[in-house]
Every structure is written in structure tokens, then in C-alpha cells.
Amino acid sequence: MNLQNETDVLELVKQDQWMMDVLKSVAMLKLPDWWICAGFVRSKIWDTLHDFTRRTPLPDVDVIYFDETNLNASVEKKLEKELSSLLPDVPWSVKNEARMHLRNDLPPYTSSVDAISKFPETATALGVRLDETGQLILAAPHGISDAIHLRIMPTPYFRENKDRARVYEDRIKTKDWQSIWYKLDVCHIQNGS
């Protein structure tokens, strides 16, 4: 399949019954500013562009939301249990981005999409959700070009300083995505800039 734009990516997700079931399950929780992000979207794109006939297993399905009124981490665990009761075979991970800046030692995020924009790689900085009418929406603060052209690039936030550049480079090494998706082109940060 040839992916050329956001419409193609949305159609790819719509055609995947498992992904739509996952999205519908999260939508039932009616979380504020929720998205399913990162590998959930990226891996589907990369699997498709590698002509894989089976889904690459996900270590987790990242559900994020933004609720400044309740920053208690125990709420996230409760939500994971609720989702597990709906789809028990899904490795759920739920995080409230209104508090995640503390864990990541960053200034507060303003929304879930703001948090997605500060993920390490542009190809991972993607999210999908169903709106109130059931329409599928894609969040791609850095666009989809890198994801559909199989490029791993740092987001601007991770290119900005040496410490974050090291985090990006460490992730590239640890994730070893090229051992699964052999067509990937990894862009390294030169001299931490």
C-alpha cells in the first residue's frame, strides 16, 4: 500500500478492525483530550510499508489524556483496569499528560497534542482518536512525512540540547527498530545540535 498523506493514514487505521476496536474502547471512557499515540500509529504505518502480513507486537498501547483537575497516578491504573476489562489482550498504558511533565522534568504541557509534539521522534509523535461524532482524527504535530518515508528523525525539542539529544540517540540504540523494519533510515544528531 502506498501512503502519501494524512487521509491515507486515517484510511489505513479505519480498515484495521483491531485498531478501531481499541479506539472505540478508549472512547467509551470519555476522557478529556484523549489520544492513542506513538507505536500504535507508527508501527501500523511501518508494518504496512514493509508489506508485513502480521502486526508487529506492541509492548504497550499508549493512551494519553489531559486532565489538570486530577493528577493522581492511581487514576491511570484504574483506567487501565477498566480498559483491560473491555479488551483484556491489549497491553494498556494510560497516562495523564497534565502530570507527565513532572516525570520528564519539563515545563507543563498545555494539552495532549503539546505532549505528543515533545515525543523524541517525529515518526512517533502521532496520535489518533475518535471525536464525539465517531470520526477518526489524526494528530501529527510534526507532520507524517517522516513516518511514511520511513525516516527516524528527532523532534525539534530533542534537537535543541545535548541532554535530550542523548536521550534520542539512546532510544534509537535501545529500540533497535531497524532490526524489525529494515527499510528505516535513522537520522542521528550530530554533536548534540
CORHUPE-V314024 format. One record per residue. N is the residue number from 0. BURIAL is + if it has 9 or more other ideal C-beta (glycine too) atoms within 8 Angstrom, else -. Layout:
n:N burial:BURIAL
n:N burial:BURIAL
This chain:
n:0 burial:-
n:1 burial:-
n:2 burial:+
n:3 burial:-
n:4 burial:-
n:5 burial:-
n:6 burial:-
n:7 burial:+
n:8 burial:+
n:9 burial:+
n:10 burial:-
n:11 burial:+
n:12 burial:+
n:13 burial:-
n:14 burial:-
n:15 burial:+
n:16 burial:-
n:17 burial:-
n:18 burial:+
n:19 burial:+
n:20 burial:+
n:21 burial:+
n:22 burial:+
n:23 burial:+
n:24 burial:+
n:25 burial:+
n:26 burial:+
n:27 burial:-
n:28 burial:+
n:29 burial:-
n:30 burial:+
n:31 burial:-
n:32 burial:+
n:33 burial:+
n:34 burial:+
n:35 burial:+
n:36 burial:+
n:37 burial:+
n:38 burial:+
n:39 burial:+
n:40 burial:+
n:41 burial:+
n:42 burial:+
n:43 burial:+
n:44 burial:+
n:45 burial:+
n:46 burial:+
n:47 burial:+
n:48 burial:+
n:49 burial:+
n:50 burial:-
n:51 burial:-
n:52 burial:-
n:53 burial:-
n:54 burial:+
n:55 burial:+
n:56 burial:-
n:57 burial:+
n:58 burial:-
n:59 burial:-
n:60 burial:+
n:61 burial:+
n:62 burial:+
n:63 burial:+
n:64 burial:+
n:65 burial:+
n:66 burial:+
n:67 burial:-
n:68 burial:-
n:69 burial:-
n:70 burial:-
n:71 burial:-
n:72 burial:-
n:73 burial:-
n:74 burial:+
n:75 burial:+
n:76 burial:+
n:77 burial:-
n:78 burial:+
n:79 burial:+
n:80 burial:-
n:81 burial:+
n:82 burial:+
n:83 burial:+
n:84 burial:-
n:85 burial:-
n:86 burial:+
n:87 burial:-
n:88 burial:-
n:89 burial:+
n:90 burial:-
n:91 burial:+
n:92 burial:+
n:93 burial:+
n:94 burial:+
n:95 burial:+
n:96 burial:+
n:97 burial:+
n:98 burial:+
n:99 burial:+
n:100 burial:+
n:101 burial:-
n:102 burial:-
n:103 burial:-
n:104 burial:-
n:105 burial:-
n:106 burial:-
n:107 burial:-
n:108 burial:+
n:109 burial:-
n:110 burial:+
n:111 burial:+
n:112 burial:+
n:113 burial:+
n:114 burial:+
n:115 burial:+
n:116 burial:+
n:117 burial:+
n:118 burial:+
n:119 burial:+
n:120 burial:+
n:121 burial:+
n:122 burial:+
n:123 burial:+
n:124 burial:+
n:125 burial:+
n:126 burial:+
n:127 burial:+
n:128 burial:+
n:129 burial:+
n:130 burial:-
n:131 burial:-
n:132 burial:-
n:133 burial:-
n:134 burial:-
n:135 burial:+
n:136 burial:-
n:137 burial:+
n:138 burial:+
n:139 burial:+
n:140 burial:-
n:141 burial:+
n:142 burial:-
n:143 burial:+
n:144 burial:-
n:145 burial:+
n:146 burial:+
n:147 burial:+
n:148 burial:-
n:149 burial:+
n:150 burial:+
n:151 burial:+
n:152 burial:+
n:153 burial:+
n:154 burial:+
n:155 burial:-
n:156 burial:-
n:157 burial:+
n:158 burial:+
n:159 burial:-
n:160 burial:-
n:161 burial:-
n:162 burial:-
n:163 burial:+
n:164 burial:+
n:165 burial:+
n:166 burial:+
n:167 burial:+
n:168 burial:+
n:169 burial:-
n:170 burial:+
n:171 burial:+
n:172 burial:-
n:173 burial:-
n:174 burial:-
n:175 burial:-
n:176 burial:+
n:177 burial:-
n:178 burial:-
n:179 burial:-
n:180 burial:+
n:181 burial:-
n:182 burial:-
n:183 burial:+
n:184 burial:-
n:185 burial:-
n:186 burial:-
n:187 burial:-
n:188 burial:+
n:189 burial:-
n:190 burial:-
n:191 burial:-
n:192 burial:-
